Amino acid sequence: MSGAKQTIEVEGKHLSLSNLDKVLYPVAKFTKGQVIDYYARIAPVLLPHFAGRALTLKRYPEGVDHEYFYEKNAPSHKPDWVKTTPIFSEGNNRTVNYVLLNDLPTLIWVANLASIELHPSLSLAKDIECPTTLVFDLDPGPPATIVQCAQVGLWLREIFEHFGLQCFAKTSGSKGMQIYVPLHTPTSYEVTKPFAHALARLLEQEHPDLVVSDMKKHLRVGKVLVDWSQNDRHKTTIGVYSLRAREHPTVSTPVTWEEVEKTLKKKDPDLLVFEASDVLERVKKIGDLFEPVLTLKQKLPNPAGLEKAAPESSIDIAAQVEEPKTKKSIAKKKSAAGKSKKRKV
C-alpha cells in the first residue's frame, strides 16, 4: 500500500493527505480517499450541524475491521488553524481541548486521520450545559430491526405532536434510528434527561412487548431500547451525515416520516439503509431534511416539574399528556387526584 503523501489546498489552508488508496472498508473496497471525498462533498449540509460543537473522533486507522479508538483531546500535531474549545472533564479532572468542526479544511483534516465516525455534542461549546436538542436513540435488540424502531419512532412523534412539538428522524447508519426534538431555548440536561427518561418509561409501560428503557442486554432481546441517557453533556450521539464503521459505508441519514411509515408498512429494513453515494444523491434531490433541527425553537412542557420529580411521578407527568383513556387509566387519575387533595388538607 502506497504511503505517499499528497498536499492539497482547501480554502487557503494546506493539508497533507496520506494513504489515500488504503482500503478502510474491506468488504466494500471503500478507500480512505473515498472517505475523504464523501466528507468533502457532503460538507455543505454536514458542517452546519457540527459547527461550534465539541467533537469526539472515532478513529479506525487500519480500517473498520480492526481496532478503533475514541479521541476527545485534539491531537498535538494538529495544524494551527484547527480551532479547539477547552471543556473541563470532571471524570478525568482535567481540561480537554475538543476539536471544533467549523469548516471544510478541518473536516478534510479529520477525515485524513481516519476518523470515520463523527460524534458531536448536543450542546454548543459556548454553552455546554444547554442542549439544543432532545434525542432518543432507538436501538433494536435482535431479532428486532429498524422496522420495530420505526414503530417506536412513530409513537414518539404522536406524543410530541400532542405536546405541540415537532421531531425529526434519522437512521443511525447502523441498526437503529434516532429521533431529534429541536429546542434552541433556555434549558439544561437536568431538564431534558429526566423528560426523556419519563417518556421512555411511559412507552415501556404502554408497550411492554416491544419497548424497554433499561440497558441490560438480557431485557432487550426482540425489543427496542429507547435510550434516553444520551441526553447528557458527557455523552455524544453519532452526527447527522456521518459515516458508520460497518461492512459498507453506511451513513446516519435524515429521513421523512413518510419513509418511516413505509418501512413499517412493508416491514422492510433495507428501505432505511443508505450508503455514502445514496446520501449524496438524496441531498442533491431533496436537500437537508434535518435543516429545521438547526434553528427551530421549541420548549418542553413542564420542565420544572419533570426536573424535580421522582421517577414514578415523572411518568405520571408524561402520562397526563398521552395516556389512553382506559378504565385503568381513569381510575389511576382519580386515585392520583384523591392523593393530591389529601396532601392539601
C-alpha positions as CSV (number, residue, x, y, z in Angstrom):
1,M,0.0,0.0,0.0
2,S,1.4,3.3,-1.0
3,G,2.3,5.6,1.9
4,A,2.9,8.6,-0.5
5,K,1.6,11.9,0.7
6,Q,-0.4,14.4,-1.3
7,T,-0.6,18.1,-0.5
8,I,-3.8,20.0,-1.3
9,E,-5.1,23.5,-0.7
10,V,-8.6,23.9,0.7
11,E,-10.0,27.4,1.3
12,G,-6.5,28.7,1.6
13,K,-5.3,26.0,4.0
14,H,-2.6,23.5,3.0
15,L,-3.3,19.9,4.0
16,S,-1.0,16.8,3.6
17,L,-3.1,13.7,2.8
18,S,-1.7,10.2,3.2
19,N,-2.5,6.6,2.2
20,L,-5.4,7.6,0.0
21,D,-5.5,4.1,-1.6
22,K,-5.7,2.4,1.8
23,V,-8.9,0.3,2.0
24,L,-10.8,1.1,5.1
25,Y,-13.9,-0.9,4.3
26,P,-12.6,-4.3,3.0
27,V,-15.9,-5.8,2.1
28,A,-17.0,-2.8,0.0
29,K,-13.4,-2.0,-1.1
30,F,-14.0,1.6,0.0
31,T,-10.8,3.5,0.4
32,K,-9.6,6.3,2.7
33,G,-9.6,8.6,-0.4
34,Q,-13.3,7.8,-0.9
35,V,-14.0,8.6,2.8
36,I,-12.3,12.0,2.4
37,D,-14.1,12.6,-0.9
38,Y,-17.5,11.8,0.7
39,Y,-16.9,14.2,3.5
40,A,-15.8,16.9,1.1
41,R,-18.9,16.6,-1.0
42,I,-21.4,16.3,1.9
43,A,-19.7,19.2,3.8
44,P,-22.3,21.9,2.8
45,V,-25.1,20.1,4.7
46,L,-22.9,18.4,7.3
47,L,-20.9,21.4,8.7
48,P,-23.8,23.5,10.0
49,H,-24.8,20.6,12.3
50,F,-21.3,20.4,13.7
51,A,-20.1,24.0,13.8
52,G,-19.4,25.3,17.3
53,R,-19.8,21.9,19.0
54,A,-17.2,19.8,20.8
55,L,-16.3,16.9,18.5
56,T,-15.3,13.4,19.6
57,L,-13.4,11.5,16.9
58,K,-13.8,7.7,16.4
59,R,-10.7,6.7,14.5
60,Y,-10.1,3.5,12.5
61,P,-6.5,3.8,11.3
62,E,-6.4,0.2,10.0
63,G,-10.0,0.0,8.8
64,V,-13.4,-0.9,10.1
65,D,-12.5,-4.5,10.7
66,H,-9.7,-3.5,13.1
67,E,-9.4,-1.8,16.4
68,Y,-10.6,1.7,16.8
69,F,-10.2,4.4,19.5
70,Y,-12.1,7.5,20.6
71,E,-10.2,10.7,20.6
72,K,-11.6,13.7,22.5
73,N,-8.4,15.8,23.1
74,A,-7.2,17.4,19.8
75,P,-4.0,15.7,18.6
76,S,-0.9,17.7,19.5
77,H,0.2,17.6,15.8
78,K,-2.9,19.5,14.6
79,P,-2.4,22.5,12.3
80,D,-2.6,25.9,14.0
81,W,-5.7,26.8,12.1
82,V,-7.8,23.9,13.6
83,K,-9.9,25.5,16.2
84,T,-10.5,23.9,19.6
85,T,-12.6,24.5,22.7
86,P,-11.5,23.8,26.3
87,I,-14.0,21.9,28.3
88,F,-13.3,20.7,31.8
89,S,-13.8,16.9,32.4
90,E,-14.9,16.0,35.9
91,G,-14.2,12.4,35.2
92,N,-10.6,13.0,34.2
93,N,-10.2,16.0,36.4
94,R,-8.6,18.0,33.6
95,T,-9.4,20.2,30.7
96,V,-10.0,18.6,27.4
97,N,-9.4,20.6,24.2
98,Y,-12.0,19.3,21.7
99,V,-11.8,19.9,18.0
100,L,-14.4,22.3,16.6
101,L,-15.6,21.1,13.2
102,N,-16.3,24.6,11.8
103,D,-15.1,24.5,8.3
104,L,-14.2,22.3,5.3
105,P,-10.4,22.3,5.9
106,T,-10.9,20.9,9.4
107,L,-13.3,18.3,8.1
108,I,-10.8,17.1,5.5
109,W,-8.1,17.1,8.1
110,V,-10.3,15.0,10.5
111,A,-11.2,12.5,7.7
112,N,-7.5,12.1,6.9
113,L,-7.0,10.9,10.5
114,A,-9.3,8.0,9.5
115,S,-11.9,9.4,11.9
116,I,-14.7,7.5,10.0
117,E,-17.3,8.4,12.6
118,L,-18.0,11.9,13.9
119,H,-19.7,12.3,17.3
120,P,-20.7,15.9,18.2
121,S,-22.0,17.3,21.5
122,L,-25.7,18.1,21.8
123,S,-24.7,21.5,23.1
124,L,-22.8,24.4,21.6
125,A,-19.4,24.7,23.2
126,K,-20.1,28.3,24.3
127,D,-22.9,27.0,26.5
128,I,-22.0,23.4,27.2
129,E,-24.7,22.9,29.9
130,C,-27.6,23.9,27.5
131,P,-28.5,21.2,24.9
132,T,-30.0,22.5,21.7
133,T,-31.9,19.2,21.1
134,L,-33.6,16.4,22.9
135,V,-32.6,13.0,21.5
136,F,-33.9,9.4,21.6
137,D,-31.6,6.7,20.4
138,L,-33.8,3.7,19.3
139,D,-31.6,0.6,19.4
140,P,-33.2,-2.7,18.3
141,G,-32.2,-6.0,20.1
142,P,-32.1,-8.8,17.7
143,P,-34.3,-10.2,16.1
144,A,-35.9,-6.7,16.2
145,T,-34.7,-4.4,13.4
146,I,-35.1,-0.8,12.3
147,V,-38.7,-1.8,11.3
148,Q,-39.6,-2.0,15.0
149,C,-37.7,1.2,15.6
150,A,-39.9,2.8,13.0
151,Q,-43.0,1.9,15.1
152,V,-41.5,3.3,18.3
153,G,-40.4,6.4,16.4
154,L,-44.0,7.0,15.2
155,W,-45.3,6.6,18.8
156,L,-42.8,9.2,19.9
157,R,-43.9,11.5,17.1
158,E,-47.5,11.1,18.3
159,I,-46.6,12.1,21.8
160,F,-44.7,15.1,20.7
161,E,-47.5,16.2,18.4
162,H,-49.7,16.1,21.5
163,F,-47.2,18.4,23.1
164,G,-47.4,20.7,20.1
165,L,-43.7,19.9,19.3
166,Q,-42.1,18.8,16.0
167,C,-39.5,16.0,15.9
168,F,-37.3,14.7,13.1
169,A,-36.0,11.2,12.4
170,K,-32.7,9.9,11.1
171,T,-31.2,6.5,10.7
172,S,-28.2,5.7,13.0
173,G,-26.4,4.4,9.9
174,S,-26.1,1.1,11.9
175,K,-29.0,-0.9,13.2
176,G,-31.3,1.7,14.6
177,M,-32.9,5.2,14.4
178,Q,-32.7,8.4,16.3
179,I,-35.4,11.0,17.0
180,Y,-34.4,14.6,17.5
181,V,-36.6,17.3,19.1
182,P,-35.1,20.8,18.4
183,L,-35.2,23.2,21.3
184,H,-32.9,26.2,20.9
185,T,-34.4,27.7,24.1
186,P,-33.0,28.0,27.6
187,T,-32.9,24.6,29.2
188,S,-30.4,22.1,30.8
189,Y,-29.6,18.4,30.8
190,E,-31.2,18.4,34.3
191,V,-34.4,19.1,32.4
192,T,-34.0,17.2,29.2
193,K,-32.6,13.9,30.6
194,P,-35.5,13.3,33.1
195,F,-38.0,14.3,30.5
196,A,-36.5,11.8,28.0
197,H,-36.4,9.1,30.7
198,A,-40.1,9.7,31.6
199,L,-41.2,9.3,28.0
200,A,-39.0,6.2,27.6
201,R,-40.6,4.6,30.7
202,L,-44.1,5.6,29.6
203,L,-43.6,3.9,26.2
204,E,-42.2,0.8,28.1
205,Q,-45.3,0.9,30.3
206,E,-47.7,1.2,27.4
207,H,-45.9,-1.2,25.0
208,P,-44.0,-3.8,27.2
209,D,-43.8,-6.3,24.5
210,L,-41.8,-4.0,22.2
211,V,-40.2,-1.3,24.3
212,V,-37.6,-1.3,27.0
213,S,-35.9,1.6,28.8
214,D,-33.3,-0.4,30.7
215,M,-30.0,-1.0,29.0
216,K,-29.5,-4.5,30.4
217,K,-28.9,-6.8,27.4
218,H,-31.0,-9.7,28.6
219,L,-34.0,-7.4,28.7
220,R,-33.5,-6.1,25.1
221,V,-34.0,-9.3,23.1
222,G,-36.5,-8.7,20.4
223,K,-37.3,-5.2,21.8
224,V,-36.3,-1.6,21.1
225,L,-34.3,0.2,23.7
226,V,-35.4,3.8,23.9
227,D,-32.1,5.2,25.0
228,W,-32.8,8.4,26.9
229,S,-29.4,8.5,28.6
230,Q,-27.8,10.2,25.6
231,N,-29.2,13.5,26.9
232,D,-26.1,14.2,28.9
233,R,-23.2,16.6,28.4
234,H,-20.7,13.8,28.9
235,K,-22.2,11.7,26.0
236,T,-22.4,12.1,22.3
237,T,-24.7,10.7,19.5
238,I,-23.5,9.9,16.0
239,G,-23.7,13.1,14.0
240,V,-26.0,13.5,11.1
241,Y,-24.4,12.6,7.7
242,S,-21.5,10.8,9.5
243,L,-20.3,7.6,8.0
244,R,-20.5,4.5,10.2
245,A,-17.9,1.7,10.6
246,R,-20.0,-1.1,9.2
247,E,-19.2,-3.6,6.4
248,H,-20.4,-1.0,3.9
249,P,-20.0,2.8,4.1
250,T,-23.5,3.5,5.5
251,V,-24.4,6.9,6.7
252,S,-26.6,8.4,9.5
253,T,-29.2,9.8,7.2
254,P,-32.2,12.1,7.8
255,V,-35.5,10.5,6.6
256,T,-39.0,11.7,6.2
257,W,-41.9,10.4,8.3
258,E,-43.4,9.0,5.2
259,E,-40.3,6.8,4.7
260,V,-40.6,5.7,8.3
261,E,-44.3,4.8,7.8
262,K,-43.5,3.0,4.6
263,T,-40.7,0.9,6.2
264,L,-43.2,-0.1,9.0
265,K,-45.9,-1.0,6.5
266,K,-43.7,-3.0,4.2
267,K,-41.6,-4.5,7.1
268,D,-38.5,-3.9,5.0
269,P,-35.4,-2.7,7.0
270,D,-33.5,-2.2,3.8
271,L,-35.7,0.8,2.9
272,L,-33.8,2.7,5.6
273,V,-30.2,1.8,4.6
274,F,-28.3,4.5,2.9
275,E,-24.6,4.4,1.8
276,A,-22.4,7.3,1.0
277,S,-23.3,7.5,-2.7
278,D,-27.1,7.2,-1.9
279,V,-26.9,10.1,0.6
280,L,-25.1,12.4,-1.8
281,E,-27.8,11.8,-4.4
282,R,-30.6,12.3,-1.8
283,V,-29.1,15.6,-0.7
284,K,-28.8,16.7,-4.3
285,K,-32.5,15.9,-4.9
286,I,-34.2,16.9,-1.6
287,G,-31.7,19.0,0.3
288,D,-31.1,18.7,4.1
289,L,-34.1,17.2,5.7
290,F,-32.5,18.0,9.1
291,E,-32.2,21.7,8.4
292,P,-35.1,22.6,10.9
293,V,-33.1,20.9,13.7
294,L,-30.6,23.8,13.4
295,T,-33.0,26.6,14.2
296,L,-36.5,25.5,15.3
297,K,-37.2,27.0,18.7
298,Q,-39.4,24.8,21.0
299,K,-39.9,24.4,24.7
300,L,-40.5,21.2,26.6
301,P,-43.7,21.3,28.7
302,N,-43.5,21.4,32.5
303,P,-39.7,21.2,32.6
304,A,-39.5,22.3,36.2
305,G,-41.9,19.6,37.3
306,L,-40.0,16.9,35.4
307,E,-36.7,18.2,36.8
308,K,-37.8,17.9,40.4
309,A,-40.0,14.7,40.0
310,A,-39.1,11.3,41.3
311,P,-39.1,8.5,38.7
312,E,-42.7,7.4,39.4
313,S,-44.2,10.9,39.4
314,S,-42.2,11.8,36.3
315,I,-44.1,9.0,34.5
316,D,-47.4,10.4,35.8
317,I,-46.5,13.9,34.4
318,A,-45.8,12.4,31.0
319,A,-48.9,10.2,31.2
320,Q,-51.1,13.2,31.8
321,V,-50.3,14.2,28.3
322,E,-50.5,10.9,26.4
323,E,-52.3,8.3,28.4
324,P,-55.0,6.2,26.7
325,K,-58.5,6.7,28.2
326,T,-59.0,3.3,29.5
327,K,-60.8,2.3,32.7
328,K,-57.5,1.6,34.3
329,S,-56.0,5.0,33.4
330,I,-59.1,6.8,34.5
331,A,-59.0,5.0,37.8
332,K,-55.4,5.8,38.2
333,K,-56.0,9.6,37.6
334,K,-58.9,9.6,40.1
335,S,-56.6,7.9,42.7
336,A,-53.8,10.4,42.0
337,A,-56.3,13.3,42.3
338,G,-57.5,11.9,45.6
339,K,-54.0,11.7,47.0
340,S,-53.4,15.3,45.8
341,K,-56.4,16.5,47.7
342,K,-55.3,14.8,50.9
343,R,-51.9,16.5,50.7
344,K,-53.6,19.9,50.5
345,V,-55.7,19.3,53.7
